[in-house]
Amino acid sequence: MQLKDWNIEALYGYKPKTTFYTDFSIADGFGISAIRDTYHRAFAAWHDNVEYLTELVMVLNWKVWEHYEQNKTYAQVYRDLWELADTYAMDSLAGDDLTYFLQTTD
């Protein structure tokens, strides 16, 4: 399995803090249930860590666009998961945490 590099640092200067992009890239090879399982594990473990939650939302969004043209089904799954995580973040974060989330995902 050939994994793509998440070149977000080269493009935008954001240095990843997690392995989420790689984790989801591996899950891509195993199908929708693996993608959903990866999301649920990551969210359950890290939803209370603003930096990791932020990166999870970023990775999910990146994966939507990565699959948009070639695999509409995967793109829709990632969009649904992105919406869950983004809504959670917007409803749960406040103060400095919300500021971090908004500035980093902008």
N, C-alpha and C positions, 0 to 999 in steps of 0.2 A: 504494500500500500504506500503510495507516494503522498506525503502530507505537504500542503502548501504552507508557506511561511506567512505569518500574520505580520505584514510589513507596516504596521501602524506607527511604529517608532520612526521609521524612515520618512513616512509621509506626513505625520502630524506631531512628532516629538513626544508622544505618549509612550512611556516605558511600561510594558505589561508587568503585573505583579503576580499573576496566576498562570496556570496551565490551561485555563478554560478554552482558549482557541484550539489548542492541540487536542484537548479532551473531546470537544465537539467535532473536530475534524476526524478523529478516530471513529466516533459514533456515526458519522456520515456513512462510513463503509458498512455499517451493520444495520442501517435502516431507521425508520421512524421511531420504533419502540426504544432503540438505543439512544436516540437523540432526546426523547422525552425522559428516559431514565437518567441520562447525564444531567439534564436540567434539574430534575427533582432532587438528585443527590447534591448538586452544587448549591441550589437554592436552600435546601434544608441545612446544609453545613455552614453557609456563609451569608445568609440574608441579614444577619445582624452586624456585619462588618461593612461599613460604608464603602471602603475602597474596593472590596471584592464584589459587593453588590453592583457597584458602578461598572466595574469591568465586565461582569456577567451581562449586564444590559448592553454594553458596547459590543461584546462578542456576538450576542444574539442578533443585534442589528446588522453587524458586519456579515453574518451568515445569511441573513435574508437577501442581501444584495449579492452575495457570492453565488447563491443558487437561483436567483430570480429568473435568469434567461434560460437556464438549462434544466432546472428541476423545480417546477412550480409547486409541486407537492411539498418538497423540503422547505422551499421558501415560505410557504404558508404555515407550516409547522413552526418554523423559526419566528415568523411574525407573531403567531399566537403566543408563543413562549415569551418573546420580547414584550408583548403587551402586558402579560401577567407580571413580569418582573418590573417593568417600567411603572405600571400602576401601583404596585406595592411600594416602590421607592418614593413615588410622588405622594402617596398617602401616608407613608410612615416616617419619612425623613423630615427633619426640621432644623432650623438654625444653621450652624456651620456645616453639618452633614448634608443638608439640602443644597447649600451653596456649593459645596464640593461636587456633589452629583451633577448639578446643573452646569457648572463651569467645565467639568471634565467631559461631559457628554455633548456639549455644545459644538 
